[in-house]
Amino acid sequence: MQVNKYVLFLSVVAALGGFLFGFDTAVISGAERYIQQVWGLSDWSHGLAVAIALYGTVIGALFGGIPADKYGRKKSLIWIGVLYFVSALGSAVAPEVISFMVFRFIGGLGVGASSVVAPMYISEISPAKNRGQLVALFQFNLVFGILVAYFSNYLIDTAIENDSWRWMLGMEAIPALIYTLLVFRVPQSPRWLISKKDAFAEAERILSKTDPDGVKEAIRLALEEKEKNTLKVGFMALFKTQYIHVTLLAVVIALFNQLSGINAIIYFAPRVFEMAGISSEGALLSTVGIGVINLVATMLGLFLIDRIGRKKLMYIGSVGYIISLSLIAYSFSGGQISVSLLPIFVFMFIASHAVGQGAVIWVFISEVFPNELRAFGQSIGCFTHWILAALIANIFPFFANQFGAVPIFGFFAVMMVLQLIWVALKMPETKGRSLEEIQQDLSN
């Protein structure tokens, strides 16, 4: 499917927020052991130092929809870039653990807000036929950011002897500055202009560039939806009878995303490999393999999402999760499968995530809410995602040391069986329809 060059440019710029999201999320994996040594942190305080960015992410996700709704998607994206830049520099020069956590928390605010605003912006400027691929660019950039962070960590760790972790964290300032400058070149969201500003002429001018074939129909359906929703809606409208079923779709897909254990692997990959007896240098290098597999599988998911649909990708990912997580748990249990195969099982897990949940989640959440509620709906979905991510990252070191890997990865496998059942029974397909058409189907 050929993509309009202008809308591709806008989508790539907005999706660079995903690159920073991925970089910020993964860069800590190379630094976390040094931080524990330098400041003599206990397992609990170390877990908090790692997870503090995720608590910032929870706040950013919960409240990121408010400025996006009031001031627009573009201004919000600019401030997200500023938060990333400040966090990168501050974390790199932090003299002690408290200031370090403050700056990591600021970065978390940027991550949470970008997970709300960037996919939402892309979905609102995209033609229906390409929307899945274009919104999935956010996920592609996210995993590319993870790969770059892992590779950057490996290069810095081998090249710099003292305080290498500070350089790892500081590298993020460069892409953060580039991203912030590029966002000034993108227009406002046309659907935000219609639903919040009644600026139909300006919205039509933007849509004529991003979706020239569908501009008239998009304006007509957006106006029709606006006339239906004459009352001013706020965050609490998500829990009203007419919207609660849509809210639950976003909450449940986000819930299962984290109950797969993806952030436990992303944040603590070197530690997981070392638990299996792999050397420190080998463990760090293996994380680069995770990044490569993640990127390749995400490209496959991006290729398929508008061809076979969101639901089939979730089926593929769920089955892959169940198999790979079961094998990871079994390899740690001392079963006949050699623990030397653990990296292969982890790569299988990462590929399953990237093709399924990773490719689908941000697209699906950005599609299921009406224009009037999309900012708040995106927030509740992202909030669910990040509160689980924060809790899992915070408690993982403790549970890994206390109980070992077998019950942890066994639990994740059981959760993915439940996800497979939910996909089969409850998840709607949204492929190939305009945002307004999806609303009509879901409201019926």
C-alpha positions as CSV (number, residue, x, y, z in Angstrom):
1,M,0.0,0.0,0.0
2,Q,1.5,3.3,-1.1
3,V,1.8,5.9,1.6
4,N,1.4,9.6,1.0
5,K,4.9,11.2,1.4
6,Y,3.7,14.1,3.5
7,V,1.8,12.0,6.0
8,L,4.8,9.6,6.1
9,F,7.0,12.5,7.1
10,L,4.6,13.7,9.8
11,S,4.2,10.1,11.1
12,V,8.0,9.6,11.2
13,V,8.5,12.8,13.2
14,A,5.8,12.0,15.7
15,A,7.1,8.4,15.9
16,L,10.5,9.7,16.9
17,G,8.9,10.1,20.3
18,G,8.8,6.3,20.3
19,F,12.5,6.2,19.6
20,L,13.2,8.3,22.7
21,F,10.6,6.2,24.6
22,G,12.5,3.0,23.6
23,F,16.0,4.5,24.2
24,D,15.0,5.8,27.7
25,T,13.3,2.5,28.7
26,A,16.3,0.3,27.7
27,V,19.3,2.4,28.4
28,I,19.0,1.8,32.2
29,S,19.7,-2.0,31.6
30,G,23.3,-1.2,30.9
31,A,23.6,1.2,33.8
32,E,21.6,-0.4,36.6
33,R,24.3,-2.7,38.0
34,Y,26.8,0.1,38.2
35,I,24.3,2.3,39.9
36,Q,23.7,-0.3,42.6
37,Q,27.5,-0.7,43.1
38,V,28.3,3.1,43.1
39,W,25.6,4.0,45.7
40,G,25.5,0.7,47.6
41,L,21.8,0.2,47.0
42,S,19.7,-2.7,48.6
43,D,17.5,-4.8,46.3
44,W,14.4,-2.7,47.2
45,S,16.1,0.7,46.8
46,H,17.8,-0.5,43.6
47,G,14.5,-1.6,42.2
48,L,13.0,1.8,43.0
49,A,15.9,3.6,41.4
50,V,15.3,1.6,38.2
51,A,11.5,1.7,38.4
52,I,11.2,5.5,39.3
53,A,11.2,6.4,35.6
54,L,8.2,4.1,35.2
55,Y,6.4,5.8,38.0
56,G,6.9,9.1,36.1
57,T,5.6,7.3,33.1
58,V,2.4,6.4,35.0
59,I,1.9,10.0,35.8
60,G,2.7,11.1,32.3
61,A,0.3,8.6,30.8
62,L,-2.5,9.5,33.2
63,F,-2.3,13.2,32.7
64,G,-0.7,13.4,29.2
65,G,-4.2,13.5,27.6
66,I,-5.1,16.8,29.4
67,P,-2.7,19.1,27.7
68,A,-3.1,17.2,24.4
69,D,-6.9,17.7,24.7
70,K,-6.6,21.4,25.8
71,Y,-3.6,22.8,23.9
72,G,-3.3,20.3,21.0
73,R,-1.2,17.3,20.1
74,K,1.6,19.4,18.5
75,K,2.4,21.6,21.6
76,S,2.3,18.5,23.8
77,L,4.8,16.7,21.5
78,I,7.2,19.7,21.8
79,W,7.2,19.6,25.6
80,I,7.7,15.9,25.5
81,G,11.0,16.4,23.7
82,V,12.0,19.0,26.3
83,L,11.3,16.5,29.1
84,Y,13.5,13.9,27.4
85,F,16.4,16.3,26.9
86,V,16.4,17.6,30.6
87,S,16.2,14.0,31.9
88,A,19.1,12.8,29.8
89,L,21.5,15.5,30.9
90,G,20.3,15.5,34.5
91,S,20.6,11.7,35.0
92,A,24.1,11.7,33.5
93,V,25.5,14.2,35.9
94,A,23.5,13.3,39.1
95,P,25.8,13.4,42.1
96,E,23.7,11.0,44.3
97,V,20.7,8.7,44.0
98,I,17.9,11.1,45.0
99,S,18.7,13.6,42.2
100,F,19.3,10.7,39.8
101,M,15.8,9.5,40.5
102,V,14.3,13.0,40.1
103,F,15.7,13.3,36.6
104,R,14.8,9.7,35.7
105,F,11.2,10.5,36.9
106,I,11.2,13.6,34.5
107,G,12.2,11.3,31.6
108,G,9.4,9.0,32.7
109,L,6.9,11.8,32.3
110,G,8.1,12.2,28.7
111,V,7.7,8.5,28.0
112,G,4.2,8.3,29.5
113,A,3.0,11.4,27.6
114,S,4.6,10.3,24.3
115,S,2.8,6.9,24.5
116,V,-0.4,8.9,24.8
117,V,0.1,11.7,22.3
118,A,2.3,10.3,19.5
119,P,0.1,7.3,18.5
120,M,-3.0,9.5,18.8
121,Y,-1.6,12.2,16.6
122,I,-0.5,9.7,13.9
123,S,-4.0,8.0,13.9
124,E,-5.7,11.3,13.5
125,I,-3.7,12.4,10.4
126,S,-3.6,9.0,8.7
127,P,-5.7,7.5,5.9
128,A,-7.7,4.5,7.0
129,K,-5.9,2.1,4.6
130,N,-2.5,3.0,6.0
131,R,-3.3,3.8,9.6
132,G,-2.1,0.5,11.1
133,Q,1.3,0.8,9.5
134,L,1.7,4.5,10.3
135,V,0.8,4.2,13.9
136,A,2.9,1.1,14.2
137,L,5.9,3.3,13.2
138,F,5.7,4.5,16.8
139,Q,6.4,0.9,17.9
140,F,9.1,0.4,15.2
141,N,10.9,3.5,16.5
142,L,10.4,2.3,20.0
143,V,12.2,-1.0,19.3
144,F,14.8,0.8,17.2
145,G,15.5,3.0,20.2
146,I,15.8,-0.1,22.4
147,L,18.3,-1.6,19.9
148,V,20.3,1.7,19.7
149,A,20.4,1.9,23.5
150,Y,21.6,-1.7,23.9
151,F,24.3,-1.2,21.2
152,S,25.3,2.2,22.6
153,N,25.6,0.7,26.1
154,Y,27.8,-2.1,24.8
155,L,30.1,0.3,22.9
156,I,30.4,2.7,25.8
157,D,31.0,0.0,28.3
158,T,33.9,-1.5,26.3
159,A,35.4,1.9,25.5
160,I,35.1,3.9,28.7
161,E,36.4,2.5,32.0
162,N,35.2,4.9,34.6
163,D,31.6,6.2,35.0
164,S,30.6,4.6,31.7
165,W,27.0,4.5,32.9
166,R,26.9,8.4,32.9
167,W,27.8,8.4,29.2
168,M,25.2,5.7,28.5
169,L,22.4,7.9,30.0
170,G,23.7,11.2,28.6
171,M,23.6,10.0,25.0
172,E,19.8,10.4,24.9
173,A,20.2,14.2,24.9
174,I,21.2,14.2,21.2
175,P,18.2,12.5,19.7
176,A,15.9,14.4,22.1
177,L,17.1,17.8,20.8
178,I,16.7,16.7,17.1
179,Y,13.2,15.4,17.8
180,T,12.1,18.6,19.6
181,L,13.3,20.8,16.7
182,L,11.5,18.6,14.1
183,V,8.2,18.7,15.8
184,F,8.0,22.5,15.2
185,R,7.5,21.5,11.5
186,V,4.3,19.4,11.9
187,P,0.7,20.8,11.8
188,Q,-2.0,20.4,14.4
189,S,-4.2,17.3,14.3
190,P,-7.1,17.9,12.0
191,R,-9.5,15.9,14.2
192,W,-8.5,17.9,17.3
193,L,-9.1,21.1,15.3
194,I,-12.7,19.9,14.5
195,S,-13.7,18.5,17.8
196,K,-12.1,21.1,20.1
197,K,-11.8,24.3,17.9
198,D,-14.5,24.0,15.2
199,A,-11.7,24.9,12.8
200,F,-13.2,23.0,9.8
201,A,-11.4,25.0,7.1
202,E,-7.9,24.4,8.7
203,A,-8.7,20.8,9.3
204,E,-9.8,20.3,5.7
205,R,-6.6,22.0,4.5
206,I,-4.4,19.6,6.5
207,L,-6.5,16.5,5.5
208,S,-6.3,17.5,1.8
209,K,-2.6,16.9,2.2
210,T,-2.6,13.8,4.4
211,D,-5.7,12.0,3.0
212,P,-6.7,13.7,-0.3
213,D,-9.0,10.8,-1.3
214,G,-10.9,10.6,1.9
215,V,-11.0,14.3,3.0
216,K,-14.6,15.0,2.3
217,E,-15.9,11.8,3.9
218,A,-13.6,12.3,6.9
219,I,-14.9,15.8,7.5
220,R,-18.6,14.6,7.0
221,L,-18.2,11.8,9.5
222,A,-16.2,13.9,12.0
223,L,-19.0,16.6,11.9
224,E,-21.6,13.8,12.3
225,E,-19.8,12.5,15.4
226,K,-19.4,16.0,16.8
227,E,-23.1,16.6,16.5
228,K,-23.9,13.4,18.3
229,N,-21.6,14.4,21.2
230,T,-22.9,17.8,21.9
231,L,-22.2,17.6,25.6
232,K,-18.7,18.4,26.8
233,V,-17.0,15.2,27.8
234,G,-14.2,14.7,30.3
235,F,-12.1,11.9,31.8
236,M,-15.0,10.4,33.8
237,A,-17.1,9.9,30.7
238,L,-14.9,6.9,30.0
239,F,-16.8,5.0,32.8
240,K,-20.3,5.9,31.6
241,T,-22.5,3.1,30.2
242,Q,-22.1,4.2,26.6
243,Y,-18.3,4.1,26.7
244,I,-17.3,1.6,29.4
245,H,-17.1,-1.3,26.9
246,V,-14.5,0.6,24.8
247,T,-12.6,1.7,27.9
248,L,-12.4,-2.0,28.9
249,L,-10.9,-2.9,25.5
250,A,-8.1,-0.5,26.0
251,V,-7.5,-1.4,29.7
252,V,-7.4,-5.2,29.0
253,I,-5.1,-5.1,26.1
254,A,-2.7,-2.8,28.1
255,L,-3.0,-5.1,31.1
256,F,-2.0,-8.2,29.1
257,N,0.8,-6.3,27.5
258,Q,2.7,-6.1,30.8
259,L,1.5,-9.4,32.2
260,S,3.6,-11.0,29.4
261,G,6.7,-10.0,31.3
262,I,8.1,-7.8,28.4
263,N,9.4,-5.1,30.7
264,A,11.0,-7.5,33.1
265,I,13.1,-8.7,30.1
266,I,13.8,-5.3,28.6
267,Y,14.8,-3.7,31.9
268,F,16.7,-6.7,33.4
269,A,17.9,-8.7,30.3
270,P,21.6,-8.8,31.4
271,R,20.6,-9.9,34.9
272,V,18.3,-12.7,33.4
273,F,21.2,-14.0,31.3
274,E,23.6,-13.9,34.2
275,M,21.1,-15.8,36.3
276,A,21.6,-18.6,33.8
277,G,25.4,-18.5,34.1
278,I,26.2,-16.4,31.1
279,S,29.2,-14.0,31.6
280,S,28.7,-10.3,32.2
281,E,30.1,-9.3,28.9
282,G,28.2,-12.1,27.1
283,A,25.0,-11.0,28.8
284,L,25.4,-7.4,27.7
285,L,26.1,-8.5,24.1
286,S,23.1,-10.8,24.2
287,T,20.9,-7.8,24.9
288,V,22.0,-6.4,21.5
289,G,20.6,-9.7,20.0
290,I,17.3,-8.9,21.8
291,G,17.3,-5.5,20.1
292,V,18.0,-6.9,16.6
293,I,15.2,-9.6,16.9
294,N,12.8,-7.0,18.3
295,L,13.5,-4.7,15.3
296,V,13.2,-7.4,12.6
297,A,10.0,-8.9,14.1
298,T,8.5,-5.4,14.5
299,M,9.1,-4.7,10.8
300,L,7.2,-8.0,10.1
301,G,4.3,-6.9,12.3
302,L,4.3,-3.4,10.6
303,F,4.1,-5.1,7.2
304,L,1.2,-7.4,8.2
305,I,-0.9,-5.2,10.4
306,D,-2.9,-3.6,7.6
307,R,-2.9,-6.8,5.5
308,I,-4.1,-9.5,7.9
309,G,-5.4,-7.3,10.7
310,R,-4.9,-6.6,14.4
311,K,-6.7,-9.7,15.7
312,K,-4.7,-12.3,13.7
313,L,-1.4,-10.7,14.8
314,M,-2.6,-11.0,18.4
315,Y,-3.3,-14.8,17.9
316,I,0.2,-15.3,16.5
317,G,1.8,-13.4,19.3
318,S,-0.2,-15.1,22.1
319,V,0.7,-18.6,20.9
320,G,4.4,-17.5,20.6
321,Y,4.3,-16.1,24.1
322,I,2.9,-19.2,25.6
323,I,5.5,-21.5,24.0
324,S,8.6,-19.3,24.6
325,L,7.7,-18.4,28.2
326,S,7.1,-22.1,29.0
327,L,10.5,-22.9,27.5
328,I,12.2,-20.1,29.5
329,A,10.6,-21.4,32.8
330,Y,11.6,-25.0,31.9
331,S,15.2,-24.1,31.1
332,F,15.6,-22.5,34.5
333,S,14.0,-25.5,36.3
334,G,17.0,-27.7,35.4
335,G,15.0,-29.7,32.9
336,Q,16.7,-31.6,30.1
337,I,16.7,-28.5,27.8
338,S,20.1,-26.9,28.2
339,V,20.2,-23.5,29.8
340,S,22.6,-22.5,27.0
341,L,19.5,-22.3,24.8
342,L,18.0,-19.6,27.1
343,P,19.0,-16.7,24.8
344,I,17.1,-18.5,21.9
345,F,14.0,-18.8,24.0
346,V,14.2,-15.2,25.0
347,F,14.6,-14.2,21.4
348,M,11.5,-16.3,20.6
349,F,9.6,-14.4,23.3
350,I,10.8,-11.0,22.0
351,A,9.8,-11.9,18.4
352,S,6.3,-13.0,19.7
353,H,5.9,-9.7,21.5
354,A,7.0,-7.6,18.6
355,V,4.8,-9.3,16.0
356,G,1.7,-9.4,18.2
357,Q,1.2,-7.1,21.2
358,G,4.0,-4.8,20.4
359,A,2.7,-4.0,16.9
360,V,-1.0,-3.9,17.9
361,I,-1.3,-2.2,21.3
362,W,-0.7,1.5,20.3
363,V,-2.6,1.2,17.1
364,F,-5.6,-0.5,18.7
365,I,-5.9,1.9,21.7
366,S,-5.7,4.9,19.3
367,E,-8.5,3.5,17.2
368,V,-11.3,2.5,19.5
369,F,-12.2,5.8,21.2
370,P,-14.4,8.6,19.6
371,N,-12.7,11.8,18.7
372,E,-14.1,13.7,21.7
373,L,-12.7,11.1,24.1
374,R,-9.5,9.9,22.3
375,A,-7.1,11.8,24.5
376,F,-8.6,10.6,27.7
377,G,-9.0,7.1,26.4
378,Q,-5.4,6.9,25.3
379,S,-4.4,8.1,28.8
380,I,-6.4,5.3,30.6
381,G,-4.9,2.6,28.3
382,C,-1.4,3.9,28.7
383,F,-1.9,4.4,32.4
384,T,-2.8,0.8,32.8
385,H,0.2,-0.3,30.7
386,W,2.6,1.8,32.8
387,I,1.4,1.2,36.3
388,L,1.8,-2.6,35.7
389,A,5.3,-1.9,34.1
390,A,6.4,0.1,37.1
391,L,5.2,-2.5,39.6
392,I,6.8,-5.4,37.7
393,A,10.1,-3.6,37.3
394,N,10.1,-2.6,41.0
395,I,9.5,-6.0,42.3
396,F,11.4,-8.2,39.8
397,P,14.8,-8.1,41.4
398,F,13.3,-9.0,44.8
399,F,11.2,-11.9,43.4
400,A,14.0,-13.1,41.2
401,N,16.3,-13.3,44.2
402,Q,13.7,-14.8,46.6
403,F,11.9,-17.3,44.4
404,G,14.0,-17.7,41.2
405,A,12.9,-17.5,37.6
406,V,10.7,-20.6,37.2
407,P,7.5,-19.3,39.1
408,I,7.9,-15.8,37.6
409,F,8.1,-16.9,33.9
410,G,5.5,-19.7,34.6
411,F,3.1,-17.0,35.8
412,F,3.7,-14.9,32.7
413,A,2.9,-18.0,30.5
414,V,-0.5,-18.5,32.3
415,M,-1.4,-14.9,31.8
416,M,-0.8,-15.3,28.0
417,V,-3.2,-18.2,27.9
418,L,-5.8,-15.8,29.3
419,Q,-4.9,-13.2,26.7
420,L,-5.4,-15.8,23.9
421,I,-8.9,-16.5,25.3
422,W,-9.7,-12.7,25.5
423,V,-8.6,-12.2,21.9
424,A,-10.8,-15.0,20.7
425,L,-13.9,-13.9,22.6
426,K,-13.8,-10.1,23.0
427,M,-11.3,-8.3,20.7
428,P,-12.9,-6.6,17.6
429,E,-11.1,-6.2,14.3
430,T,-10.4,-2.5,13.3
431,K,-8.5,-3.0,10.1
432,G,-9.3,-0.8,7.0
433,R,-12.0,1.4,8.5
434,S,-12.0,5.1,9.3
435,L,-11.9,6.2,13.0
436,E,-15.5,7.4,12.6
437,E,-16.7,4.1,11.1
438,I,-15.1,2.2,14.0
439,Q,-17.0,4.3,16.4
440,Q,-20.3,3.6,14.6
441,D,-19.6,-0.2,14.8
442,L,-18.6,-0.1,18.5
443,S,-21.6,2.0,19.5
444,N,-23.9,-0.5,17.9
